[in-house]
Amino acid sequence: MLVKTYGSAVIGVDAITITVEVNADNGFAFFMVGLPDNAVKESQFRISSALKNVGYKMPGMKIVVNMAPADIRKEGSAYDLTLAIGILAASGQIQNQHVGDYVIMGELSLDGGLQPIKGALPIAIQAKKEGFKGFILPKANAREAAIVDGLDVYGVDNIKEVIDFFNEESVPDKIVVDTRKEFYENLNNVDFDFLDVKGQENIKRALEIAAAGGHNVILIGPPGAGKTMLAKRLPTILPPLSLHEALETTKIHSVSGKLAAETSLISTRPFRSPHHTISDVALVGGGGFPQPGEISLAHNGVLFLDELPEFKRTVLEVLRQPLEERRVTISRAKFSVEYPASFMMVASMNPCPCGFYNHPEKECVCSPGVVQKYLSKISGPLLDRIDLHVEVTPVSFNELSSVKQQGESSNQIRERVIKAREIQAKRFEQNKGIYANAQMSSKQLREICEINQAGQDLLKVAMDRLGLSARAYDRILKVARTIADLDNSSKIETNHLAEAIQFRSLDREGWAG
């Protein structure tokens, strides 16, 4: 008897439906074709043990399994349940009239239990698109799949529940998630607040500008000045995720297997902080079986690179293209996948190996030339792609111990950021894929960032004295446009340009000796 069951393969952040054809005939053999990898081939042994432990058995017949389309490599153990149900239906051990109505995925334990899979959300989206009635998968992944409306999602703990379902002996509880309710309930759940930060008003201002325009930032200062603390609070002043952005972000985390069992939808902006020992593949994505890297996991959020000069040069250089294009393409001999990577990069660094260059109180003990050598670990092209260079100075004892001094909360700053983003949304409503000033093209920059003669003169002086590149010139204009938006000004004034120029610390002549 020939039976067809359906699974799914995840390529990039999208899914492709896989048809599993199982034919049971006279004889005694087991053949699997359709480009399965070793993990899929090994499923025969997992299925055999699992069925035995729930009171069923592998049929003593000639079983031929074909996984179509045959030109796509089938990877991993998530097809165990798809294959097992197909084998049981083809051998007549369960009823087969409804098995083709569902996408079935899950890794089997030897006792018949089901282990979590990766990519449940994109699989569910594709299943709905192709008109399947429902999706049967491990209970640990059920909530993320259930955010797709119009698809019956059944989360199960054991293959016996699936067998009983198709035999119409019992029906597992359908998993239902009120997507919009959960999204809006968790939208403002944050662990950090700028209210906790004493002093550092100039740094808060820089981060507000960065959040308002989607600009990249580097924080330079001595140890203990608060660089990491400030960076961790940046997501709290970014505009809330839209439902579309939340789905897009959740898909990436689902494909990577990073979603917790109780999580259905990511509703706060991601904050990723990889260690400086990370490899370039782990950062941008890839591997033998390509997976999203840290820059894709930070999509629609913040990528924080602490101690930037300690990262390997090759790791930092691979960031250059994604920072410009906001996506990364992983190419292999037989295929290529594309992952979104639209993130804000926040980096921090000490000004020198000892950390106290330019410190107001402590003396730098680094020998001559060491400061410049330390800074040169970061290439000029990468620095050019960072819009704001911000010097972080230590907070004085008086500021730390002050009880009366109360800074602004994240919500207050966020309100101004949202207003500035609304101005930009209106400005770029005809430009698909652009939502912030940092994403403007050179052509748009010339049209939108017009400056008067006084501004031109100021920029000329700055370019001559600081030796700025053409890209740095563009960055100054973009930042000035954001500052003007925060001031609700339709034109870029000289004071907006002057403030933007102040945020190019590392371009300043003689900054590093």
LINNORQUI-V32283 format. One record per run of one state. SS is the DSSP state (helix for helix, strand for strand, loop for the rest). FROM is the first residue (numbers start at 0). TO is the last residue. Records with the same first field share a line. If there is no record, write none. Layout:
SS=FROM-TO, FROM-TO
//
This chain:
loop=0-0, 11-12, 25-27, 33-34, 36-36, 41-41, 53-60, 68-72, 74-78, 90-97, 104-105, 108-111, 115-118, 129-132, 145-150, 156-156, 166-172, 174-177, 185-192, 196-199, 213-215, 221-225, 232-232, 237-241, 256-269, 272-278, 286-289, 292-292, 297-300, 305-306, 310-311, 317-317, 325-325, 331-334, 340-342, 349-368, 375-378, 384-386, 392-395, 401-408, 427-435, 439-440, 448-449, 451-451, 466-468, 486-490, 492-492, 502-502, 507-512
strand=1-10, 13-24, 28-32, 35-35, 61-67, 73-73, 101-103, 106-107, 112-114, 133-137, 151-155, 157-157, 173-173, 216-220, 270-271, 284-285, 290-291, 301-304, 326-330, 335-339, 343-348, 387-391, 450-450, 491-491, 503-503
helix=37-40, 42-52, 79-89, 98-100, 119-128, 138-144, 158-165, 178-184, 193-195, 200-212, 226-231, 233-236, 242-255, 279-283, 293-296, 307-309, 312-316, 318-324, 369-374, 379-383, 396-400, 409-426, 436-438, 441-447, 452-465, 469-485, 493-501, 504-506
//
